[in-house]
Amino acid sequence: MIVLAVLLAVAAACVLGAPRLLRLRGPAVRRPRLLLVAWCTAFLTGAAAIAASVLWSVMLAIAAHAEPLDAGWLAGVLAWSALAVVGAAGALVLTRAEPLRSGREAAIRDLDLLAAACTKRVDRLGAVPVLHIRADRPIAFSSTADGGRIVVSTALADALTAGELRAVLEHERAHLAGRHDVLLRTAALNRMCLPALFGARAFDQAVHLLVELAADDAAARVCGERTLASALRRTAALEANEWAEIRAARLEQRPDASRRRARAGGGLLYKL
């Protein structure tokens, strides 16, 4: 029973305490990817502890039948109680996850319809297809459908320089490479299952911002901080976006990584 108690304690500490790691302070803004990795590690550790506690509870419940009545009764009750709690938690997660799954499938269907009706041309950024759609709004997003796609509107592409457009596309490719969609769905599921615990809504918002900052850093390493900051400011000028302005200011406050690499004889940039 001590092992079971330890497993449940670790699970509770990791799963419920992991959101506290995401504090939007100086270190979080400077190293968003590191913070996201730390959160994922804590969350996965908690999930592993939950799975181990289920297996241990089953083993205890089976072993309790072989014990004398006075010794096995208490162990059996505690084991089956722990199993019931974990099972109820699992059922809650599965129930809450269903709308997310259905919503993702609907979004993929909508993207397919959009691509069929509005695609002007298709380019490639490495192995990732880039769909240029006819639209009057500045749009750029990525989708994991069909192995990953990037969508950009003609309104945005026409407003940016070639370098700025490349930076935006690299930002979206970073979302795909980092599987940020999984992090966002996990944060959304946490908010849906524990809406009033540890500021679940604020935690969800923090994950959204941190994945954007992490993607910014990845794009800046390829195209440079100044280029990406300029693209963000142009995008904000086309359609009011306070967060784009904040992200641009963050990039402008740092030395340009591409220039540092050039001085050090680093890798070459390439055009789309």
Buried (B, 14 or more C-beta within 10 A) or exposed (E): EEEBEBBBEBBEBBBBEBBEBBEBEEEBBEBBBEBBEBBBEBBEBBBBBBBBBBEBBBEBBEEBEEEEEEEBEEBBEBBBEBBEEBEEBEEEBEEBBEEBEEEBEEEBEEBBEBBEEBEEEEEEBEEBBBBBBEBEEBBBEBBBBEEBBBBBBBBBBEBBEEBBBBBBBBBBBBBBBBEBBEBBBBBBBBBBBBEEEEBBEBBBBBBBBBBBBBBBBBBBBBBBBBBBBBBBBBBBEBEEBEEBBBBBEBBBEEEBBBEEBBEEEEEEBEEE
